[in-house]
Amino acid sequence: MEATTPEWIQAVAAVLAVVGAIVVGWRQIGVSQRQTALQEFQLRESLFDRRVEVFEDVQSLFSEVLREGKPAGHESTRQFIRAKQRARFLFSRSVNEYLDSVWAHHCDLSMHQSMQKGDYGDDGDKSVETIKAYHQELKWFANEGANLVVRFGELKPLG
C-alpha cells in the first residue's frame, strides 16, 4: 500500500507555489525598478557633471578676458574650443549658438587687438574706430559674463 498525499494538501501546495512565485516576481519587479531609477539618476548626474565642466571652461575664458582686458591666452582658448565641441552633445541648439557667438566675439577682440598693435596693415592702424571696437568687445564680454549663468540655465540637474 502506497501512502498518497491528500488532494487538498496538493491543492494548497500548488496555490502556495503560485503565490510564492508571484511574491518573488513582484519583489524582482521592485528591485528592477529601483535599479532602473538608480541608473537614471547616475546618468543625470554624469550629464550634469559634464555640463558643469563645459560651463567652467567657458567661464574661464570670460574670466581671463575680463581680468586681463585682452583676448584669452592659448590655454584658456584651447579649453574653450574643446568645451565648445563637447557642448554639441550636451546642450540645446540655443546654447551652442551662443558659444559660437562667444567665439566670434573673442576672434573680433583678437583682431582689434592686433590692429592696435600694428600686426595688421603697413601703417599700424590705431584709429579711434579700432580702439572703440576693441572697447565694445570688452564691454560685450563684461555684459555677457554677468549673465553667463542665465545663458547656461539648462545646467539644472534633470529630473
Residue, then its C-alpha position, 0 to 999 in steps of 0.5 A: m500500500e502506497a501512502t498518497t498525499p491528500e488532494w487538498i494538501q496538493a491543492v494548497a501546495a500548488v496555490l502556495a507555489v503560485v503565490g510564492a512565485i508571484v511574491v518573488g516576481w513582484r519583489q524582482i519587479g521592485v528591485s528592477q525598478r529601483q535599479t532602473a531609477l538608480q541608473e537614471f539618476q547616475l546618468r543625470e548626474s554624469l550629464f550634469d557633471r559634464r555640463v558643469e565642466v563645459f560651463e567652467d571652461v567657458q567661464s574661464l575664458f570670460s574670466e581671463v578676458l575680463r581680468e586681463g582686458k585682452p583676448a584669452g591666452h592659448e590655454s584658456t582658448r584651447q579649453f574653450i574650443r574643446a568645451k565648445q565641441r563637447a557642448r554639441f552633445l550636451f546642450s540645446r541648439s540655443v546654447n551652442e549658438y551662443l558659444d559660437s557667438v562667444w567665439a566670434h566675439h573673442c576672434d573680433l577682440s583678437m583682431h582689434q587687438s592686433m590692429q592696435k598693435g600694428d600686426y595688421g596693415d603697413d601703417g599700424d592702424k590705431s584709429v579711434e574706430t579700432i580702439k572703440a571696437y576693441h572697447q565694445e568687445l570688452k564691454w560685450f564680454a563684461n555684459e555677457g559674463a554677468n549673465l553667463v549663468v542665465r545663458f547656461g540655465e539648462l545646467k539644472p540637474l534633470g529630473 
